[in-house]
Amino acid sequence: MSIRKLFNLTASTERLSSVSGSNRSTYQANLGNFRCHIQPVSGEFSALGQAGGFFNNFRMFCPNGTDIIEGDRVIQGATTYTVQGVLSREYGRGSNNRHLEVIIVKGK
């Protein structure tokens, strides 16, 4: 069975871009409506690094080759997540099981 059958959601991403003529950056639309699956790592909040904030951790699975990097925002419905890491995975044989595992967090 292909992992793509599990991609039951659609999401979009935003990426930080420099504002012309300034030292500022702002989020701009990057990807629109790609298929994915998002699941919680646990139901508990955890501290993230030195930030001092508490976050819910999630894993998102999406097609291999999806243009997503650390720092991007993932928007799924009314929920916005921040990408913390991107891993390329392949379980089993063949391209049917190649996918990205994306570590995302939602702030409290």
MODELLER restraints for C-alpha pairs under 7 A, 6 or more apart:
rsr = mdl.restraints
at = mdl.atoms
rsr.add(forms.Gaussian(group=physical.xy_distance, feature=features.Distance(at['CA:2:A'], at['CA:96:A']), mean=4.97, stdev=0.5))
rsr.add(forms.Gaussian(group=physical.xy_distance, feature=features.Distance(at['CA:2:A'], at['CA:97:A']), mean=5.83, stdev=0.5))
rsr.add(forms.Gaussian(group=physical.xy_distance, feature=features.Distance(at['CA:3:A'], at['CA:96:A']), mean=6.65, stdev=0.5))
rsr.add(forms.Gaussian(group=physical.xy_distance, feature=features.Distance(at['CA:3:A'], at['CA:97:A']), mean=5.57, stdev=0.5))
rsr.add(forms.Gaussian(group=physical.xy_distance, feature=features.Distance(at['CA:6:A'], at['CA:37:A']), mean=6.51, stdev=0.5))
rsr.add(forms.Gaussian(group=physical.xy_distance, feature=features.Distance(at['CA:7:A'], at['CA:35:A']), mean=5.54, stdev=0.5))
rsr.add(forms.Gaussian(group=physical.xy_distance, feature=features.Distance(at['CA:7:A'], at['CA:36:A']), mean=4.37, stdev=0.5))
rsr.add(forms.Gaussian(group=physical.xy_distance, feature=features.Distance(at['CA:7:A'], at['CA:37:A']), mean=4.68, stdev=0.5))
rsr.add(forms.Gaussian(group=physical.xy_distance, feature=features.Distance(at['CA:7:A'], at['CA:62:A']), mean=6.98, stdev=0.5))
rsr.add(forms.Gaussian(group=physical.xy_distance, feature=features.Distance(at['CA:8:A'], at['CA:35:A']), mean=6.85, stdev=0.5))
rsr.add(forms.Gaussian(group=physical.xy_distance, feature=features.Distance(at['CA:8:A'], at['CA:36:A']), mean=6.23, stdev=0.5))
rsr.add(forms.Gaussian(group=physical.xy_distance, feature=features.Distance(at['CA:8:A'], at['CA:37:A']), mean=5.74, stdev=0.5))
rsr.add(forms.Gaussian(group=physical.xy_distance, feature=features.Distance(at['CA:9:A'], at['CA:35:A']), mean=5.64, stdev=0.5))
rsr.add(forms.Gaussian(group=physical.xy_distance, feature=features.Distance(at['CA:9:A'], at['CA:36:A']), mean=5.24, stdev=0.5))
rsr.add(forms.Gaussian(group=physical.xy_distance, feature=features.Distance(at['CA:9:A'], at['CA:37:A']), mean=5.76, stdev=0.5))
rsr.add(forms.Gaussian(group=physical.xy_distance, feature=features.Distance(at['CA:10:A'], at['CA:33:A']), mean=5.24, stdev=0.5))
rsr.add(forms.Gaussian(group=physical.xy_distance, feature=features.Distance(at['CA:10:A'], at['CA:34:A']), mean=5.29, stdev=0.5))
rsr.add(forms.Gaussian(group=physical.xy_distance, feature=features.Distance(at['CA:10:A'], at['CA:35:A']), mean=4.57, stdev=0.5))
rsr.add(forms.Gaussian(group=physical.xy_distance, feature=features.Distance(at['CA:10:A'], at['CA:36:A']), mean=5.92, stdev=0.5))
rsr.add(forms.Gaussian(group=physical.xy_distance, feature=features.Distance(at['CA:10:A'], at['CA:76:A']), mean=6.64, stdev=0.5))
rsr.add(forms.Gaussian(group=physical.xy_distance, feature=features.Distance(at['CA:11:A'], at['CA:32:A']), mean=6.77, stdev=0.5))
rsr.add(forms.Gaussian(group=physical.xy_distance, feature=features.Distance(at['CA:11:A'], at['CA:33:A']), mean=5.07, stdev=0.5))
rsr.add(forms.Gaussian(group=physical.xy_distance, feature=features.Distance(at['CA:11:A'], at['CA:34:A']), mean=5.56, stdev=0.5))
rsr.add(forms.Gaussian(group=physical.xy_distance, feature=features.Distance(at['CA:11:A'], at['CA:35:A']), mean=6.62, stdev=0.5))
rsr.add(forms.Gaussian(group=physical.xy_distance, feature=features.Distance(at['CA:11:A'], at['CA:74:A']), mean=6.68, stdev=0.5))
rsr.add(forms.Gaussian(group=physical.xy_distance, feature=features.Distance(at['CA:11:A'], at['CA:75:A']), mean=5.56, stdev=0.5))
rsr.add(forms.Gaussian(group=physical.xy_distance, feature=features.Distance(at['CA:11:A'], at['CA:76:A']), mean=4.53, stdev=0.5))
rsr.add(forms.Gaussian(group=physical.xy_distance, feature=features.Distance(at['CA:12:A'], at['CA:31:A']), mean=5.18, stdev=0.5))
rsr.add(forms.Gaussian(group=physical.xy_distance, feature=features.Distance(at['CA:12:A'], at['CA:32:A']), mean=4.34, stdev=0.5))
rsr.add(forms.Gaussian(group=physical.xy_distance, feature=features.Distance(at['CA:12:A'], at['CA:33:A']), mean=5.17, stdev=0.5))
rsr.add(forms.Gaussian(group=physical.xy_distance, feature=features.Distance(at['CA:12:A'], at['CA:34:A']), mean=6.39, stdev=0.5))
rsr.add(forms.Gaussian(group=physical.xy_distance, feature=features.Distance(at['CA:12:A'], at['CA:74:A']), mean=5.82, stdev=0.5))
rsr.add(forms.Gaussian(group=physical.xy_distance, feature=features.Distance(at['CA:12:A'], at['CA:75:A']), mean=5.27, stdev=0.5))
rsr.add(forms.Gaussian(group=physical.xy_distance, feature=features.Distance(at['CA:12:A'], at['CA:76:A']), mean=6.67, stdev=0.5))
rsr.add(forms.Gaussian(group=physical.xy_distance, feature=features.Distance(at['CA:13:A'], at['CA:29:A']), mean=6.23, stdev=0.5))
rsr.add(forms.Gaussian(group=physical.xy_distance, feature=features.Distance(at['CA:13:A'], at['CA:30:A']), mean=5.34, stdev=0.5))
rsr.add(forms.Gaussian(group=physical.xy_distance, feature=features.Distance(at['CA:13:A'], at['CA:31:A']), mean=5.00, stdev=0.5))
rsr.add(forms.Gaussian(group=physical.xy_distance, feature=features.Distance(at['CA:13:A'], at['CA:32:A']), mean=6.59, stdev=0.5))
rsr.add(forms.Gaussian(group=physical.xy_distance, feature=features.Distance(at['CA:13:A'], at['CA:72:A']), mean=6.52, stdev=0.5))
rsr.add(forms.Gaussian(group=physical.xy_distance, feature=features.Distance(at['CA:13:A'], at['CA:73:A']), mean=5.36, stdev=0.5))
rsr.add(forms.Gaussian(group=physical.xy_distance, feature=features.Distance(at['CA:13:A'], at['CA:74:A']), mean=4.54, stdev=0.5))
rsr.add(forms.Gaussian(group=physical.xy_distance, feature=features.Distance(at['CA:13:A'], at['CA:75:A']), mean=5.93, stdev=0.5))
rsr.add(forms.Gaussian(group=physical.xy_distance, feature=features.Distance(at['CA:14:A'], at['CA:27:A']), mean=5.69, stdev=0.5))
rsr.add(forms.Gaussian(group=physical.xy_distance, feature=features.Distance(at['CA:14:A'], at['CA:28:A']), mean=5.20, stdev=0.5))
rsr.add(forms.Gaussian(group=physical.xy_distance, feature=features.Distance(at['CA:14:A'], at['CA:29:A']), mean=4.41, stdev=0.5))
rsr.add(forms.Gaussian(group=physical.xy_distance, feature=features.Distance(at['CA:14:A'], at['CA:30:A']), mean=4.88, stdev=0.5))
rsr.add(forms.Gaussian(group=physical.xy_distance, feature=features.Distance(at['CA:14:A'], at['CA:31:A']), mean=6.98, stdev=0.5))
rsr.add(forms.Gaussian(group=physical.xy_distance, feature=features.Distance(at['CA:14:A'], at['CA:72:A']), mean=5.69, stdev=0.5))
rsr.add(forms.Gaussian(group=physical.xy_distance, feature=features.Distance(at['CA:14:A'], at['CA:73:A']), mean=5.06, stdev=0.5))
rsr.add(forms.Gaussian(group=physical.xy_distance, feature=features.Distance(at['CA:14:A'], at['CA:74:A']), mean=6.67, stdev=0.5))
rsr.add(forms.Gaussian(group=physical.xy_distance, feature=features.Distance(at['CA:15:A'], at['CA:27:A']), mean=5.16, stdev=0.5))
rsr.add(forms.Gaussian(group=physical.xy_distance, feature=features.Distance(at['CA:15:A'], at['CA:28:A']), mean=5.46, stdev=0.5))
rsr.add(forms.Gaussian(group=physical.xy_distance, feature=features.Distance(at['CA:15:A'], at['CA:29:A']), mean=6.50, stdev=0.5))
rsr.add(forms.Gaussian(group=physical.xy_distance, feature=features.Distance(at['CA:15:A'], at['CA:30:A']), mean=5.93, stdev=0.5))
rsr.add(forms.Gaussian(group=physical.xy_distance, feature=features.Distance(at['CA:15:A'], at['CA:72:A']), mean=4.82, stdev=0.5))
rsr.add(forms.Gaussian(group=physical.xy_distance, feature=features.Distance(at['CA:15:A'], at['CA:73:A']), mean=6.52, stdev=0.5))
rsr.add(forms.Gaussian(group=physical.xy_distance, feature=features.Distance(at['CA:16:A'], at['CA:25:A']), mean=6.03, stdev=0.5))
rsr.add(forms.Gaussian(group=physical.xy_distance, feature=features.Distance(at['CA:16:A'], at['CA:26:A']), mean=5.31, stdev=0.5))
rsr.add(forms.Gaussian(group=physical.xy_distance, feature=features.Distance(at['CA:16:A'], at['CA:27:A']), mean=4.34, stdev=0.5))
rsr.add(forms.Gaussian(group=physical.xy_distance, feature=features.Distance(at['CA:16:A'], at['CA:28:A']), mean=6.25, stdev=0.5))
rsr.add(forms.Gaussian(group=physical.xy_distance, feature=features.Distance(at['CA:17:A'], at['CA:25:A']), mean=5.29, stdev=0.5))
rsr.add(forms.Gaussian(group=physical.xy_distance, feature=features.Distance(at['CA:17:A'], at['CA:26:A']), mean=5.52, stdev=0.5))
rsr.add(forms.Gaussian(group=physical.xy_distance, feature=features.Distance(at['CA:17:A'], at['CA:27:A']), mean=6.05, stdev=0.5))
rsr.add(forms.Gaussian(group=physical.xy_distance, feature=features.Distance(at['CA:17:A'], at['CA:28:A']), mean=6.45, stdev=0.5))
rsr.add(forms.Gaussian(group=physical.xy_distance, feature=features.Distance(at['CA:18:A'], at['CA:24:A']), mean=6.00, stdev=0.5))
rsr.add(forms.Gaussian(group=physical.xy_distance, feature=features.Distance(at['CA:18:A'], at['CA:25:A']), mean=4.31, stdev=0.5))
rsr.add(forms.Gaussian(group=physical.xy_distance, feature=features.Distance(at['CA:18:A'], at['CA:26:A']), mean=6.52, stdev=0.5))
rsr.add(forms.Gaussian(group=physical.xy_distance, feature=features.Distance(at['CA:19:A'], at['CA:25:A']), mean=5.41, stdev=0.5))
rsr.add(forms.Gaussian(group=physical.xy_distance, feature=features.Distance(at['CA:19:A'], at['CA:26:A']), mean=6.78, stdev=0.5))
rsr.add(forms.Gaussian(group=physical.xy_distance, feature=features.Distance(at['CA:35:A'], at['CA:62:A']), mean=6.35, stdev=0.5))
rsr.add(forms.Gaussian(group=physical.xy_distance, feature=features.Distance(at['CA:36:A'], at['CA:60:A']), mean=6.65, stdev=0.5))
rsr.add(forms.Gaussian(group=physical.xy_distance, feature=features.Distance(at['CA:36:A'], at['CA:61:A']), mean=5.50, stdev=0.5))
rsr.add(forms.Gaussian(group=physical.xy_distance, feature=features.Distance(at['CA:36:A'], at['CA:62:A']), mean=4.49, stdev=0.5))
rsr.add(forms.Gaussian(group=physical.xy_distance, feature=features.Distance(at['CA:37:A'], at['CA:60:A']), mean=5.51, stdev=0.5))
rsr.add(forms.Gaussian(group=physical.xy_distance, feature=features.Distance(at['CA:37:A'], at['CA:61:A']), mean=5.16, stdev=0.5))
rsr.add(forms.Gaussian(group=physical.xy_distance, feature=features.Distance(at['CA:37:A'], at['CA:62:A']), mean=6.66, stdev=0.5))
rsr.add(forms.Gaussian(group=physical.xy_distance, feature=features.Distance(at['CA:38:A'], at['CA:58:A']), mean=6.71, stdev=0.5))
rsr.add(forms.Gaussian(group=physical.xy_distance, feature=features.Distance(at['CA:38:A'], at['CA:59:A']), mean=5.71, stdev=0.5))
rsr.add(forms.Gaussian(group=physical.xy_distance, feature=features.Distance(at['CA:38:A'], at['CA:60:A']), mean=4.32, stdev=0.5))
rsr.add(forms.Gaussian(group=physical.xy_distance, feature=features.Distance(at['CA:38:A'], at['CA:61:A']), mean=6.47, stdev=0.5))
rsr.add(forms.Gaussian(group=physical.xy_distance, feature=features.Distance(at['CA:39:A'], at['CA:58:A']), mean=5.59, stdev=0.5))
rsr.add(forms.Gaussian(group=physical.xy_distance, feature=features.Distance(at['CA:39:A'], at['CA:59:A']), mean=5.49, stdev=0.5))
rsr.add(forms.Gaussian(group=physical.xy_distance, feature=features.Distance(at['CA:39:A'], at['CA:60:A']), mean=6.51, stdev=0.5))
rsr.add(forms.Gaussian(group=physical.xy_distance, feature=features.Distance(at['CA:40:A'], at['CA:57:A']), mean=6.12, stdev=0.5))
rsr.add(forms.Gaussian(group=physical.xy_distance, feature=features.Distance(at['CA:40:A'], at['CA:58:A']), mean=4.24, stdev=0.5))
rsr.add(forms.Gaussian(group=physical.xy_distance, feature=features.Distance(at['CA:40:A'], at['CA:59:A']), mean=6.30, stdev=0.5))
rsr.add(forms.Gaussian(group=physical.xy_distance, feature=features.Distance(at['CA:41:A'], at['CA:57:A']), mean=5.52, stdev=0.5))
rsr.add(forms.Gaussian(group=physical.xy_distance, feature=features.Distance(at['CA:41:A'], at['CA:58:A']), mean=5.02, stdev=0.5))
rsr.add(forms.Gaussian(group=physical.xy_distance, feature=features.Distance(at['CA:41:A'], at['CA:59:A']), mean=6.50, stdev=0.5))
rsr.add(forms.Gaussian(group=physical.xy_distance, feature=features.Distance(at['CA:42:A'], at['CA:57:A']), mean=6.94, stdev=0.5))
rsr.add(forms.Gaussian(group=physical.xy_distance, feature=features.Distance(at['CA:44:A'], at['CA:56:A']), mean=6.58, stdev=0.5))
rsr.add(forms.Gaussian(group=physical.xy_distance, feature=features.Distance(at['CA:45:A'], at['CA:54:A']), mean=5.76, stdev=0.5))
rsr.add(forms.Gaussian(group=physical.xy_distance, feature=features.Distance(at['CA:45:A'], at['CA:55:A']), mean=5.19, stdev=0.5))
rsr.add(forms.Gaussian(group=physical.xy_distance, feature=features.Distance(at['CA:45:A'], at['CA:56:A']), mean=4.94, stdev=0.5))
rsr.add(forms.Gaussian(group=physical.xy_distance, feature=features.Distance(at['CA:46:A'], at['CA:54:A']), mean=5.28, stdev=0.5))
rsr.add(forms.Gaussian(group=physical.xy_distance, feature=features.Distance(at['CA:46:A'], at['CA:55:A']), mean=5.44, stdev=0.5))
rsr.add(forms.Gaussian(group=physical.xy_distance, feature=features.Distance(at['CA:46:A'], at['CA:56:A']), mean=6.47, stdev=0.5))
rsr.add(forms.Gaussian(group=physical.xy_distance, feature=features.Distance(at['CA:47:A'], at['CA:53:A']), mean=5.80, stdev=0.5))
rsr.add(forms.Gaussian(group=physical.xy_distance, feature=features.Distance(at['CA:47:A'], at['CA:54:A']), mean=4.61, stdev=0.5))
rsr.add(forms.Gaussian(group=physical.xy_distance, feature=features.Distance(at['CA:47:A'], at['CA:55:A']), mean=6.30, stdev=0.5))
rsr.add(forms.Gaussian(group=physical.xy_distance, feature=features.Distance(at['CA:48:A'], at['CA:54:A']), mean=6.48, stdev=0.5))
rsr.add(forms.Gaussian(group=physical.xy_distance, feature=features.Distance(at['CA:48:A'], at['CA:55:A']), mean=6.82, stdev=0.5))
rsr.add(forms.Gaussian(group=physical.xy_distance, feature=features.Distance(at['CA:54:A'], at['CA:107:A']), mean=6.33, stdev=0.5))
rsr.add(forms.Gaussian(group=physical.xy_distance, feature=features.Distance(at['CA:54:A'], at['CA:108:A']), mean=5.87, stdev=0.5))
rsr.add(forms.Gaussian(group=physical.xy_distance, feature=features.Distance(at['CA:55:A'], at['CA:105:A']), mean=6.06, stdev=0.5))
rsr.add(forms.Gaussian(group=physical.xy_distance, feature=features.Distance(at['CA:55:A'], at['CA:106:A']), mean=5.49, stdev=0.5))
rsr.add(forms.Gaussian(group=physical.xy_distance, feature=features.Distance(at['CA:55:A'], at['CA:107:A']), mean=4.48, stdev=0.5))
rsr.add(forms.Gaussian(group=physical.xy_distance, feature=features.Distance(at['CA:55:A'], at['CA:108:A']), mean=5.60, stdev=0.5))
rsr.add(forms.Gaussian(group=physical.xy_distance, feature=features.Distance(at['CA:56:A'], at['CA:105:A']), mean=5.57, stdev=0.5))
rsr.add(forms.Gaussian(group=physical.xy_distance, feature=features.Distance(at['CA:56:A'], at['CA:106:A']), mean=5.23, stdev=0.5))
rsr.add(forms.Gaussian(group=physical.xy_distance, feature=features.Distance(at['CA:56:A'], at['CA:107:A']), mean=6.48, stdev=0.5))
rsr.add(forms.Gaussian(group=physical.xy_distance, feature=features.Distance(at['CA:57:A'], at['CA:104:A']), mean=6.13, stdev=0.5))
rsr.add(forms.Gaussian(group=physical.xy_distance, feature=features.Distance(at['CA:57:A'], at['CA:105:A']), mean=4.66, stdev=0.5))
rsr.add(forms.Gaussian(group=physical.xy_distance, feature=features.Distance(at['CA:57:A'], at['CA:106:A']), mean=6.68, stdev=0.5))
rsr.add(forms.Gaussian(group=physical.xy_distance, feature=features.Distance(at['CA:58:A'], at['CA:103:A']), mean=6.08, stdev=0.5))
rsr.add(forms.Gaussian(group=physical.xy_distance, feature=features.Distance(at['CA:58:A'], at['CA:104:A']), mean=5.22, stdev=0.5))
rsr.add(forms.Gaussian(group=physical.xy_distance, feature=features.Distance(at['CA:58:A'], at['CA:105:A']), mean=5.86, stdev=0.5))
rsr.add(forms.Gaussian(group=physical.xy_distance, feature=features.Distance(at['CA:59:A'], at['CA:101:A']), mean=6.59, stdev=0.5))
rsr.add(forms.Gaussian(group=physical.xy_distance, feature=features.Distance(at['CA:59:A'], at['CA:102:A']), mean=5.67, stdev=0.5))
rsr.add(forms.Gaussian(group=physical.xy_distance, feature=features.Distance(at['CA:59:A'], at['CA:103:A']), mean=4.89, stdev=0.5))
rsr.add(forms.Gaussian(group=physical.xy_distance, feature=features.Distance(at['CA:59:A'], at['CA:104:A']), mean=6.01, stdev=0.5))
rsr.add(forms.Gaussian(group=physical.xy_distance, feature=features.Distance(at['CA:60:A'], at['CA:101:A']), mean=5.79, stdev=0.5))
rsr.add(forms.Gaussian(group=physical.xy_distance, feature=features.Distance(at['CA:60:A'], at['CA:102:A']), mean=4.94, stdev=0.5))
rsr.add(forms.Gaussian(group=physical.xy_distance, feature=features.Distance(at['CA:60:A'], at['CA:103:A']), mean=6.42, stdev=0.5))
rsr.add(forms.Gaussian(group=physical.xy_distance, feature=features.Distance(at['CA:60:A'], at['CA:104:A']), mean=6.94, stdev=0.5))
rsr.add(forms.Gaussian(group=physical.xy_distance, feature=features.Distance(at['CA:61:A'], at['CA:99:A']), mean=6.71, stdev=0.5))
rsr.add(forms.Gaussian(group=physical.xy_distance, feature=features.Distance(at['CA:61:A'], at['CA:100:A']), mean=5.62, stdev=0.5))
rsr.add(forms.Gaussian(group=physical.xy_distance, feature=features.Distance(at['CA:61:A'], at['CA:101:A']), mean=4.79, stdev=0.5))
rsr.add(forms.Gaussian(group=physical.xy_distance, feature=features.Distance(at['CA:61:A'], at['CA:102:A']), mean=6.20, stdev=0.5))
rsr.add(forms.Gaussian(group=physical.xy_distance, feature=features.Distance(at['CA:62:A'], at['CA:99:A']), mean=5.79, stdev=0.5))
rsr.add(forms.Gaussian(group=physical.xy_distance, feature=features.Distance(at['CA:62:A'], at['CA:100:A']), mean=5.35, stdev=0.5))
rsr.add(forms.Gaussian(group=physical.xy_distance, feature=features.Distance(at['CA:62:A'], at['CA:101:A']), mean=6.87, stdev=0.5))
rsr.add(forms.Gaussian(group=physical.xy_distance, feature=features.Distance(at['CA:63:A'], at['CA:99:A']), mean=4.75, stdev=0.5))
rsr.add(forms.Gaussian(group=physical.xy_distance, feature=features.Distance(at['CA:63:A'], at['CA:100:A']), mean=6.02, stdev=0.5))
rsr.add(forms.Gaussian(group=physical.xy_distance, feature=features.Distance(at['CA:64:A'], at['CA:98:A']), mean=5.83, stdev=0.5))
rsr.add(forms.Gaussian(group=physical.xy_distance, feature=features.Distance(at['CA:64:A'], at['CA:99:A']), mean=4.13, stdev=0.5))
rsr.add(forms.Gaussian(group=physical.xy_distance, feature=features.Distance(at['CA:64:A'], at['CA:100:A']), mean=5.21, stdev=0.5))
rsr.add(forms.Gaussian(group=physical.xy_distance, feature=features.Distance(at['CA:69:A'], at['CA:83:A']), mean=7.00, stdev=0.5))
rsr.add(forms.Gaussian(group=physical.xy_distance, feature=features.Distance(at['CA:69:A'], at['CA:86:A']), mean=6.51, stdev=0.5))
rsr.add(forms.Gaussian(group=physical.xy_distance, feature=features.Distance(at['CA:70:A'], at['CA:83:A']), mean=5.03, stdev=0.5))
rsr.add(forms.Gaussian(group=physical.xy_distance, feature=features.Distance(at['CA:70:A'], at['CA:84:A']), mean=5.25, stdev=0.5))
rsr.add(forms.Gaussian(group=physical.xy_distance, feature=features.Distance(at['CA:70:A'], at['CA:85:A']), mean=5.34, stdev=0.5))
rsr.add(forms.Gaussian(group=physical.xy_distance, feature=features.Distance(at['CA:70:A'], at['CA:86:A']), mean=6.78, stdev=0.5))
rsr.add(forms.Gaussian(group=physical.xy_distance, feature=features.Distance(at['CA:71:A'], at['CA:82:A']), mean=6.26, stdev=0.5))
rsr.add(forms.Gaussian(group=physical.xy_distance, feature=features.Distance(at['CA:71:A'], at['CA:83:A']), mean=5.25, stdev=0.5))
rsr.add(forms.Gaussian(group=physical.xy_distance, feature=features.Distance(at['CA:71:A'], at['CA:84:A']), mean=6.47, stdev=0.5))
rsr.add(forms.Gaussian(group=physical.xy_distance, feature=features.Distance(at['CA:72:A'], at['CA:82:A']), mean=6.04, stdev=0.5))
rsr.add(forms.Gaussian(group=physical.xy_distance, feature=features.Distance(at['CA:72:A'], at['CA:83:A']), mean=5.42, stdev=0.5))
rsr.add(forms.Gaussian(group=physical.xy_distance, feature=features.Distance(at['CA:73:A'], at['CA:80:A']), mean=6.58, stdev=0.5))
rsr.add(forms.Gaussian(group=physical.xy_distance, feature=features.Distance(at['CA:73:A'], at['CA:81:A']), mean=5.61, stdev=0.5))
rsr.add(forms.Gaussian(group=physical.xy_distance, feature=features.Distance(at['CA:73:A'], at['CA:82:A']), mean=4.63, stdev=0.5))
rsr.add(forms.Gaussian(group=physical.xy_distance, feature=features.Distance(at['CA:73:A'], at['CA:83:A']), mean=6.10, stdev=0.5))
rsr.add(forms.Gaussian(group=physical.xy_distance, feature=features.Distance(at['CA:74:A'], at['CA:80:A']), mean=5.67, stdev=0.5))
rsr.add(forms.Gaussian(group=physical.xy_distance, feature=features.Distance(at['CA:74:A'], at['CA:81:A']), mean=5.06, stdev=0.5))
rsr.add(forms.Gaussian(group=physical.xy_distance, feature=features.Distance(at['CA:74:A'], at['CA:82:A']), mean=6.19, stdev=0.5))
rsr.add(forms.Gaussian(group=physical.xy_distance, feature=features.Distance(at['CA:75:A'], at['CA:81:A']), mean=6.43, stdev=0.5))
rsr.add(forms.Gaussian(group=physical.xy_distance, feature=features.Distance(at['CA:80:A'], at['CA:106:A']), mean=6.76, stdev=0.5))
rsr.add(forms.Gaussian(group=physical.xy_distance, feature=features.Distance(at['CA:81:A'], at['CA:104:A']), mean=5.83, stdev=0.5))
rsr.add(forms.Gaussian(group=physical.xy_distance, feature=features.Distance(at['CA:81:A'], at['CA:105:A']), mean=5.28, stdev=0.5))
rsr.add(forms.Gaussian(group=physical.xy_distance, feature=features.Distance(at['CA:81:A'], at['CA:106:A']), mean=4.82, stdev=0.5))
rsr.add(forms.Gaussian(group=physical.xy_distance, feature=features.Distance(at['CA:82:A'], at['CA:104:A']), mean=5.33, stdev=0.5))
rsr.add(forms.Gaussian(group=physical.xy_distance, feature=features.Distance(at['CA:82:A'], at['CA:105:A']), mean=5.34, stdev=0.5))
rsr.add(forms.Gaussian(group=physical.xy_distance, feature=features.Distance(at['CA:82:A'], at['CA:106:A']), mean=6.61, stdev=0.5))
rsr.add(forms.Gaussian(group=physical.xy_distance, feature=features.Distance(at['CA:83:A'], at['CA:102:A']), mean=6.89, stdev=0.5))
rsr.add(forms.Gaussian(group=physical.xy_distance, feature=features.Distance(at['CA:83:A'], at['CA:103:A']), mean=5.98, stdev=0.5))
rsr.add(forms.Gaussian(group=physical.xy_distance, feature=features.Distance(at['CA:83:A'], at['CA:104:A']), mean=4.47, stdev=0.5))
rsr.add(forms.Gaussian(group=physical.xy_distance, feature=features.Distance(at['CA:83:A'], at['CA:105:A']), mean=6.69, stdev=0.5))
rsr.add(forms.Gaussian(group=physical.xy_distance, feature=features.Distance(at['CA:84:A'], at['CA:103:A']), mean=5.39, stdev=0.5))
rsr.add(forms.Gaussian(group=physical.xy_distance, feature=features.Distance(at['CA:84:A'], at['CA:104:A']), mean=5.51, stdev=0.5))
rsr.add(forms.Gaussian(group=physical.xy_distance, feature=features.Distance(at['CA:85:A'], at['CA:102:A']), mean=5.78, stdev=0.5))
rsr.add(forms.Gaussian(group=physical.xy_distance, feature=features.Distance(at['CA:85:A'], at['CA:103:A']), mean=5.04, stdev=0.5))
rsr.add(forms.Gaussian(group=physical.xy_distance, feature=features.Distance(at['CA:86:A'], at['CA:100:A']), mean=6.70, stdev=0.5))
rsr.add(forms.Gaussian(group=physical.xy_distance, feature=features.Distance(at['CA:86:A'], at['CA:101:A']), mean=5.95, stdev=0.5))
rsr.add(forms.Gaussian(group=physical.xy_distance, feature=features.Distance(at['CA:86:A'], at['CA:102:A']), mean=4.51, stdev=0.5))
rsr.add(forms.Gaussian(group=physical.xy_distance, feature=features.Distance(at['CA:86:A'], at['CA:103:A']), mean=6.34, stdev=0.5))
rsr.add(forms.Gaussian(group=physical.xy_distance, feature=features.Distance(at['CA:87:A'], at['CA:100:A']), mean=5.62, stdev=0.5))
rsr.add(forms.Gaussian(group=physical.xy_distance, feature=features.Distance(at['CA:87:A'], at['CA:101:A']), mean=5.10, stdev=0.5))
rsr.add(forms.Gaussian(group=physical.xy_distance, feature=features.Distance(at['CA:87:A'], at['CA:102:A']), mean=6.23, stdev=0.5))
rsr.add(forms.Gaussian(group=physical.xy_distance, feature=features.Distance(at['CA:88:A'], at['CA:99:A']), mean=6.10, stdev=0.5))
rsr.add(forms.Gaussian(group=physical.xy_distance, feature=features.Distance(at['CA:88:A'], at['CA:100:A']), mean=4.64, stdev=0.5))
rsr.add(forms.Gaussian(group=physical.xy_distance, feature=features.Distance(at['CA:88:A'], at['CA:101:A']), mean=6.29, stdev=0.5))
rsr.add(forms.Gaussian(group=physical.xy_distance, feature=features.Distance(at['CA:89:A'], at['CA:98:A']), mean=5.68, stdev=0.5))
rsr.add(forms.Gaussian(group=physical.xy_distance, feature=features.Distance(at['CA:89:A'], at['CA:99:A']), mean=5.41, stdev=0.5))
rsr.add(forms.Gaussian(group=physical.xy_distance, feature=features.Distance(at['CA:89:A'], at['CA:100:A']), mean=5.81, stdev=0.5))
rsr.add(forms.Gaussian(group=physical.xy_distance, feature=features.Distance(at['CA:89:A'], at['CA:101:A']), mean=6.68, stdev=0.5))
rsr.add(forms.Gaussian(group=physical.xy_distance, feature=features.Distance(at['CA:90:A'], at['CA:97:A']), mean=5.43, stdev=0.5))
rsr.add(forms.Gaussian(group=physical.xy_distance, feature=features.Distance(at['CA:90:A'], at['CA:98:A']), mean=4.35, stdev=0.5))
rsr.add(forms.Gaussian(group=physical.xy_distance, feature=features.Distance(at['CA:90:A'], at['CA:99:A']), mean=6.45, stdev=0.5))
rsr.add(forms.Gaussian(group=physical.xy_distance, feature=features.Distance(at['CA:91:A'], at['CA:97:A']), mean=5.65, stdev=0.5))
rsr.add(forms.Gaussian(group=physical.xy_distance, feature=features.Distance(at['CA:91:A'], at['CA:98:A']), mean=6.93, stdev=0.5))
